[in-house]
Amino acid sequence: MQSRATSNSESSRAILVGVDFGKHDFQESLSELALLTSTAGSTPVHTLTGRRSRPDPALFIGSGKAEELKEAADALDADVVVFNHSLSPAQQRNLERFLQRHVIDRTGLILDIFGQRAQSHVGKVQVELAQVQYQASRLVRAWSHLERQKGGIGMRGGPGERQLELDRRLLDERAKRLKADLTRLQRQHSTQRRARARNDTLSISLVGYTNAGKSTLFNALTKARAYAADQLFATLDTTSRRLYLEGVGNVVLSDTVGFIRDLPTQLVAAFRATLEETVHADLLLHVVDASSPVRHEQIEQVNRVLAEINADDIPQIVVMNKIDASPELLEQGPRVERNEEGVPTRVFVSARDGIGLDALREALVEVARWLAERPPERPPLDPRLADAQPYPDDDLDNDLDGDDTRADPEEPDTQ
């Protein structure tokens, strides 16, 4: 087991844990975890890594590695241990008992960030619904420490069992209310979309991996002041603005939440109201951090989520952003690449520096006219986007590994 330690005086101190199951993007995923942890408000003070062929059913990392983790947590006075994986309820509970401190997995961490960042009513409802569903999955035997008190006259179960049933009922009732609220908000959004459709207004949605520069591009194109920062999930709530395109007129451009690898299924389900702006768009601007060494894997992750929300058949223009961060790309300058029909499929820009934005606007005009001439049922502009394979002129040739090693289903508690 390797370790990396840093010193920081912050009161909320986190130890990060990552297990290498042989996936090629392990180091990038760890770096992402550190940024997620900082975004959530904790300071990573130590990173513990190791290799396994599969997770340990009881402690995920095994008893020996858990001992090493406890020593590090005690020595560094860590408040929380953050796993770069999804933990089963039993694994999380066993680890907290063994480590004597709070343990959070990747899903819980992302849910926590979303809870902090949601601003709109619909965003808050969606986040709370996802959190309630996540908490409900963690209730299994959560009150087992009270079960020894059960018994007595007229008791079918102990305080632990009764409390567990009460908590389940409360969470279930809350989830039903939140779903009803979400349905009402979805109807409101649907009404707004129908009004835009009656006006024949082209709808364009920005999608992409988190921190790819979507909000920066949105602001640059629309002169809006949407929040943009160099951090994960800077944008959670959909923001829409009108954008005038010469020769086309006004279109509606929407900035949406960024995607991320292993996006919790609770969030994919709960955020359908926000993501419906993407589902009902006429065109997607798929923003990619062109300087990222794992950009192809990120493209695949985004397309995977788009498929989950049935938006994978919407035409895309890939916007290769941040060319200013790569000397080679900056030297090549902004450019537009086209498919066999001559329709723009990729545009290289720097949203921050305004490089290539005129070319992007011209590409949008071309594609808008192309869409107007096409029948309603149309495939993506570039079929190569479906599997996110590297393009011939890209400098990196990353082999994608589709395996997704997750924790085993919940196993019995291990003391």
C-alpha positions as CSV (number, residue, x, y, z in Angstrom):
1,M,0.0,0.0,0.0
2,Q,1.4,3.4,-1.0
3,S,0.6,6.6,0.8
4,R,0.9,10.3,0.2
5,A,0.6,12.8,3.1
6,T,0.2,16.6,3.2
7,S,-0.1,19.0,6.1
8,N,-3.0,21.4,6.5
9,S,-4.5,23.2,9.5
10,E,-8.1,22.9,8.3
11,S,-10.4,21.5,11.0
12,S,-12.2,19.2,8.5
13,R,-9.5,16.7,7.5
14,A,-10.0,13.8,5.1
15,I,-8.1,10.7,4.2
16,L,-8.8,9.5,0.6
17,V,-8.9,5.8,-0.2
18,G,-8.5,4.4,-3.7
19,V,-8.2,0.8,-4.8
20,D,-6.7,0.0,-8.2
21,F,-8.8,-2.7,-9.9
22,G,-6.8,-2.4,-13.1
23,K,-8.6,0.5,-14.8
24,H,-6.4,2.7,-16.9
25,D,-7.8,6.0,-15.4
26,F,-7.1,5.1,-11.8
27,Q,-4.7,8.1,-11.1
28,E,-7.0,10.6,-12.9
29,S,-10.0,9.3,-10.8
30,L,-8.0,9.8,-7.6
31,S,-7.2,13.4,-8.6
32,E,-10.9,13.9,-9.3
33,L,-11.7,12.5,-5.8
34,A,-9.3,15.0,-4.2
35,L,-11.1,17.9,-6.1
36,L,-14.5,16.5,-5.1
37,T,-13.4,16.4,-1.5
38,S,-12.1,19.9,-1.5
39,T,-15.3,21.1,-3.3
40,A,-17.3,19.5,-0.5
41,G,-15.4,21.5,2.1
42,S,-12.9,19.1,3.5
43,T,-9.1,19.1,3.1
44,P,-7.4,15.9,1.9
45,V,-4.4,15.3,4.2
46,H,-3.5,11.8,3.1
47,T,-4.2,9.4,0.2
48,L,-4.0,5.7,0.7
49,T,-3.9,3.4,-2.4
50,G,-3.7,-0.3,-3.1
51,R,-4.3,-3.0,-5.6
52,R,-7.0,-5.7,-5.4
53,S,-8.6,-8.0,-7.9
54,R,-12.0,-7.5,-6.3
55,P,-13.5,-5.7,-3.2
56,D,-13.5,-7.4,0.2
57,P,-17.1,-8.2,1.1
58,A,-16.8,-6.9,4.7
59,L,-14.4,-4.0,4.6
60,F,-13.9,-3.4,0.9
61,I,-10.1,-3.0,1.3
62,G,-9.5,-6.1,3.6
63,S,-8.6,-6.3,7.3
64,G,-4.9,-5.7,6.8
65,K,-5.4,-2.6,4.8
66,A,-8.1,-1.4,7.2
67,E,-5.5,-1.6,10.0
68,E,-3.1,0.5,8.0
69,L,-5.9,3.0,7.3
70,K,-6.8,3.2,11.0
71,E,-3.2,3.9,11.9
72,A,-3.0,6.8,9.4
73,A,-6.4,8.2,10.5
74,D,-5.4,8.2,14.1
75,A,-1.9,9.7,13.4
76,L,-3.3,12.5,11.3
77,D,-6.4,13.0,13.5
78,A,-8.6,12.7,10.4
79,D,-12.3,13.5,10.7
80,V,-13.6,11.6,7.7
81,V,-12.4,8.8,5.4
82,V,-13.5,9.2,1.7
83,F,-13.6,6.2,-0.6
84,N,-13.3,6.6,-4.3
85,H,-15.8,3.8,-4.8
86,S,-19.4,2.8,-4.0
87,L,-19.7,1.0,-0.7
88,S,-22.5,-1.3,0.3
89,P,-24.3,-0.3,3.5
90,A,-22.6,-3.2,5.3
91,Q,-19.2,-2.2,4.2
92,Q,-19.7,1.4,5.2
93,R,-21.0,0.4,8.6
94,N,-18.2,-2.1,9.2
95,L,-15.6,0.5,8.3
96,E,-17.1,3.1,10.6
97,R,-17.1,0.7,13.5
98,F,-13.5,-0.3,12.8
99,L,-12.1,3.2,12.1
100,Q,-14.3,4.9,14.7
101,R,-14.9,7.9,12.4
102,H,-17.2,8.9,9.6
103,V,-16.9,7.0,6.3
104,I,-18.3,8.4,3.1
105,D,-18.3,6.8,-0.4
106,R,-18.1,8.5,-3.8
107,T,-21.9,8.5,-4.1
108,G,-22.4,10.1,-0.7
109,L,-19.7,12.7,-1.5
110,I,-21.3,13.8,-4.8
111,L,-24.7,13.9,-3.1
112,D,-23.3,16.1,-0.4
113,I,-21.8,18.5,-3.0
114,F,-25.1,18.7,-4.8
115,G,-26.9,19.4,-1.6
116,Q,-24.6,22.4,-0.9
117,R,-24.8,23.7,-4.5
118,A,-28.4,23.5,-5.5
119,Q,-30.0,26.9,-5.7
120,S,-33.3,26.7,-7.6
121,H,-36.4,25.1,-6.1
122,V,-36.4,22.3,-8.6
123,G,-32.7,21.7,-8.0
124,K,-33.2,21.5,-4.2
125,V,-36.1,19.1,-4.6
126,Q,-34.1,16.8,-6.9
127,V,-31.1,16.8,-4.5
128,E,-33.3,16.1,-1.5
129,L,-35.0,13.2,-3.3
130,A,-31.7,11.7,-4.2
131,Q,-30.5,12.0,-0.7
132,V,-33.6,10.5,0.8
133,Q,-33.3,7.5,-1.6
134,Y,-29.6,7.1,-0.7
135,Q,-30.4,7.3,3.1
136,A,-33.1,4.7,2.7
137,S,-30.6,2.3,1.2
138,R,-28.3,2.8,4.2
139,L,-31.0,1.9,6.8
140,V,-30.6,-1.9,6.7
141,R,-29.8,-2.9,10.3
142,A,-28.6,0.6,11.0
143,W,-30.1,0.3,14.6
144,S,-28.6,-3.1,15.3
145,H,-26.8,-1.7,18.4
146,L,-30.3,-1.4,20.1
147,E,-31.5,-4.9,19.2
148,R,-30.1,-6.4,22.4
149,Q,-32.7,-4.4,24.4
150,K,-35.7,-5.9,22.7
151,G,-38.2,-8.0,24.6
152,G,-40.8,-7.2,27.3
153,I,-44.5,-7.4,27.6
154,G,-46.4,-6.5,24.5
155,M,-43.3,-6.0,22.4
156,R,-43.0,-7.8,19.0
157,G,-39.6,-6.2,18.5
158,G,-37.1,-4.0,20.3
159,P,-36.5,-0.2,20.1
160,G,-34.1,-0.7,17.3
161,E,-36.6,-2.5,15.1
162,R,-39.3,0.0,15.9
163,Q,-37.0,2.9,15.2
164,L,-35.9,1.3,11.9
165,E,-39.5,0.9,10.8
166,L,-40.3,4.5,11.8
167,D,-37.3,5.8,9.9
168,R,-38.2,3.8,6.8
169,R,-41.8,5.1,6.9
170,L,-40.7,8.7,7.3
171,L,-38.2,8.5,4.4
172,D,-40.8,6.7,2.2
173,E,-43.4,9.5,2.9
174,R,-40.8,12.2,2.2
175,A,-39.8,10.5,-1.0
176,K,-43.4,10.4,-2.2
177,R,-43.9,14.1,-1.4
178,L,-40.7,15.0,-3.2
179,K,-41.7,13.0,-6.3
180,A,-45.0,14.7,-6.4
181,D,-43.3,18.1,-6.2
182,L,-40.9,17.0,-8.9
183,T,-43.8,15.9,-11.2
184,R,-45.5,19.3,-10.8
185,L,-42.2,21.1,-11.6
186,Q,-41.7,18.9,-14.6
187,R,-45.1,19.9,-15.9
188,Q,-44.2,23.5,-15.6
189,H,-41.0,23.0,-17.5
190,S,-42.9,21.1,-20.2
191,T,-45.3,24.0,-20.6
192,Q,-42.3,26.4,-21.1
193,R,-40.8,24.0,-23.7
194,R,-44.1,23.8,-25.6
195,A,-44.2,27.6,-25.8
196,R,-40.7,27.7,-27.3
197,A,-41.6,24.9,-29.7
198,R,-44.7,26.9,-30.9
199,N,-42.4,29.8,-31.6
200,D,-40.1,27.5,-33.7
201,T,-37.2,28.5,-31.4
202,L,-34.2,26.2,-31.8
203,S,-33.1,24.8,-28.4
204,I,-29.4,24.1,-27.8
205,S,-28.1,22.5,-24.6
206,L,-24.5,22.6,-23.4
207,V,-23.4,19.2,-22.0
208,G,-20.1,17.8,-21.0
209,Y,-17.9,16.5,-18.3
210,T,-17.9,18.5,-15.1
211,N,-15.3,21.4,-15.2
212,A,-15.0,21.2,-19.0
213,G,-15.8,24.9,-19.3
214,K,-19.5,24.8,-20.1
215,S,-20.5,27.8,-18.0
216,T,-17.5,29.8,-19.2
217,L,-18.6,29.1,-22.8
218,F,-22.2,29.9,-21.9
219,N,-21.2,33.3,-20.5
220,A,-19.0,34.0,-23.5
221,L,-21.7,33.3,-26.0
222,T,-24.7,34.9,-24.2
223,K,-22.9,37.7,-22.2
224,A,-24.6,36.2,-19.2
225,R,-23.2,36.0,-15.7
226,A,-23.8,32.4,-14.8
227,Y,-21.5,31.2,-12.0
228,A,-18.3,29.7,-13.5
229,A,-15.4,28.4,-11.5
230,D,-12.5,26.0,-11.7
231,Q,-14.2,23.3,-9.6
232,L,-16.4,20.3,-10.0
233,F,-20.2,20.9,-10.3
234,A,-20.0,24.7,-10.3
235,T,-23.4,24.5,-12.2
236,L,-26.3,22.4,-10.9
237,D,-29.3,24.3,-12.0
238,T,-30.2,24.8,-15.7
239,T,-29.8,28.4,-16.9
240,S,-31.3,29.4,-20.3
241,R,-30.7,32.5,-22.3
242,R,-31.5,33.7,-25.7
243,L,-28.7,33.8,-28.3
244,Y,-29.0,35.7,-31.6
245,L,-27.4,34.0,-34.6
246,E,-26.9,36.0,-37.7
247,G,-29.2,34.7,-40.4
248,V,-31.1,32.4,-38.0
249,G,-32.5,34.7,-35.4
250,N,-32.9,33.9,-31.7
251,V,-32.2,30.5,-30.3
252,V,-32.4,29.3,-26.7
253,L,-29.0,28.2,-25.2
254,S,-29.2,26.2,-21.9
255,D,-26.3,25.5,-19.5
256,T,-26.8,22.2,-17.6
257,V,-25.2,20.2,-14.8
258,G,-21.9,18.5,-15.7
259,F,-21.5,14.8,-15.9
260,I,-18.9,12.7,-14.1
261,R,-17.6,9.1,-14.1
262,D,-19.7,6.8,-11.9
263,L,-22.5,9.4,-11.6
264,P,-24.7,8.0,-8.8
265,T,-27.8,6.4,-10.2
266,Q,-29.9,8.3,-7.7
267,L,-28.8,11.5,-9.3
268,V,-29.4,10.3,-12.8
269,A,-33.0,9.4,-11.8
270,A,-33.6,12.4,-9.6
271,F,-32.2,15.0,-12.0
272,R,-34.4,14.1,-14.9
273,A,-36.3,17.4,-14.6
274,T,-33.1,19.3,-15.0
275,L,-31.7,17.0,-17.6
276,E,-35.0,17.2,-19.6
277,E,-33.6,20.4,-21.0
278,T,-31.1,18.2,-22.6
279,V,-33.6,15.5,-23.7
280,H,-35.8,18.0,-25.5
281,A,-33.0,20.0,-27.1
282,D,-32.6,20.2,-30.9
283,L,-28.8,20.3,-30.7
284,L,-26.2,19.5,-28.1
285,L,-22.9,21.4,-27.7
286,H,-20.8,18.7,-26.2
287,V,-18.0,20.7,-24.4
288,V,-14.7,18.8,-23.9
289,D,-11.6,19.8,-22.1
290,A,-9.3,19.3,-25.1
291,S,-6.2,19.5,-22.8
292,S,-7.3,16.6,-20.6
293,P,-5.2,13.4,-21.0
294,V,-8.4,11.4,-20.4
295,R,-10.7,13.4,-22.7
296,H,-11.8,10.4,-24.7
297,E,-12.9,8.5,-21.5
298,Q,-14.8,11.7,-20.4
299,I,-16.6,11.8,-23.7
300,E,-17.6,8.2,-23.3
301,Q,-18.9,8.9,-19.7
302,V,-21.0,11.8,-21.0
303,N,-22.4,9.8,-23.9
304,R,-23.2,7.0,-21.4
305,V,-25.4,9.3,-19.3
306,L,-27.0,10.8,-22.4
307,A,-28.0,7.2,-23.4
308,E,-29.5,6.7,-19.9
309,I,-31.7,9.8,-20.3
310,N,-32.6,8.9,-23.9
311,A,-30.7,11.9,-25.4
312,D,-28.1,9.9,-27.3
313,D,-29.8,10.4,-30.6
314,I,-29.7,14.2,-30.5
315,P,-27.3,15.8,-33.0
316,Q,-24.0,17.0,-31.3
317,I,-21.3,19.5,-32.1
318,V,-18.2,18.6,-30.1
319,V,-16.6,21.8,-28.7
320,M,-13.0,21.1,-28.0
321,N,-12.4,23.8,-25.3
322,K,-9.3,25.0,-23.4
323,I,-7.0,24.9,-26.4
324,D,-5.1,27.7,-24.6
325,A,-4.0,25.0,-22.1
326,S,-2.2,23.0,-24.7
327,P,0.7,24.5,-26.6
328,E,0.2,22.1,-29.5
329,L,-3.5,22.9,-29.8
330,L,-2.9,26.6,-29.4
331,E,-0.3,26.5,-32.2
332,Q,-2.9,24.8,-34.5
333,G,-5.3,27.5,-33.5
334,P,-9.1,27.5,-33.7
335,R,-10.6,25.4,-36.4
336,V,-13.8,23.7,-37.6
337,E,-13.9,20.0,-38.6
338,R,-16.8,18.7,-40.8
339,N,-18.3,15.3,-41.7
340,E,-18.7,13.9,-45.2
341,E,-21.8,16.1,-45.8
342,G,-19.7,19.2,-45.0
343,V,-21.6,19.8,-41.7
344,P,-19.5,21.1,-38.8
345,T,-18.9,18.3,-36.2
346,R,-16.0,19.7,-34.1
347,V,-14.9,23.2,-33.2
348,F,-11.7,24.0,-31.4
349,V,-12.0,27.0,-29.0
350,S,-10.9,28.7,-25.8
351,A,-14.0,30.0,-24.1
352,R,-11.9,31.8,-21.5
353,D,-9.8,33.7,-24.0
354,G,-12.5,34.1,-26.6
355,I,-10.5,32.2,-29.2
356,G,-12.6,30.5,-31.9
357,L,-16.0,31.8,-30.7
358,D,-16.8,33.5,-34.1
359,A,-16.1,30.1,-35.8
360,L,-18.4,28.4,-33.3
361,R,-21.2,30.9,-34.0
362,E,-20.8,30.3,-37.7
363,A,-20.9,26.6,-37.2
364,L,-24.1,26.9,-35.2
365,V,-25.6,28.9,-38.1
366,E,-24.7,26.2,-40.5
367,V,-26.0,23.4,-38.3
368,A,-29.2,25.3,-37.6
369,R,-29.9,25.5,-41.3
370,W,-28.9,21.8,-41.7
371,L,-31.4,20.8,-39.0
372,A,-34.2,22.9,-40.6
373,E,-33.8,20.9,-43.8
374,R,-33.7,17.5,-42.2
375,P,-36.6,15.3,-41.1
376,P,-37.5,15.1,-37.4
377,E,-35.8,11.7,-37.0
378,R,-32.1,12.3,-37.5
379,P,-28.9,10.6,-36.3
380,P,-26.0,12.4,-34.6
381,L,-23.9,14.5,-37.0
382,D,-20.9,12.3,-36.5
383,P,-21.5,8.6,-35.9
384,R,-18.1,8.3,-34.3
385,L,-19.4,10.1,-31.3
386,A,-21.5,7.1,-30.3
387,D,-18.5,5.1,-29.1
388,A,-16.1,8.1,-28.3
389,Q,-13.2,6.6,-30.3
390,P,-10.1,8.8,-30.7
391,Y,-10.1,10.9,-33.8
392,P,-7.3,10.4,-36.3
393,D,-5.6,13.7,-35.6
394,D,-5.7,13.4,-31.8
395,D,-2.3,13.2,-30.1
396,L,-3.4,10.6,-27.5
397,D,-4.6,7.1,-28.2
398,N,-6.4,6.0,-25.1
399,D,-7.8,2.5,-25.0
400,L,-11.0,2.6,-23.1
401,D,-11.8,0.0,-20.5
402,G,-15.6,-0.4,-20.0
403,D,-15.3,-2.5,-16.9
404,D,-16.8,-0.9,-13.8
405,T,-15.7,-2.8,-10.7
406,R,-18.1,-2.0,-7.9
407,A,-18.6,-3.3,-4.4
408,D,-20.3,-6.7,-4.1
409,P,-23.9,-6.7,-2.9
410,E,-24.4,-6.2,0.8
411,E,-22.9,-8.9,3.0
412,P,-23.7,-9.7,6.6
413,D,-22.1,-7.4,9.2
414,T,-18.6,-8.4,10.4
415,Q,-17.7,-7.3,13.9
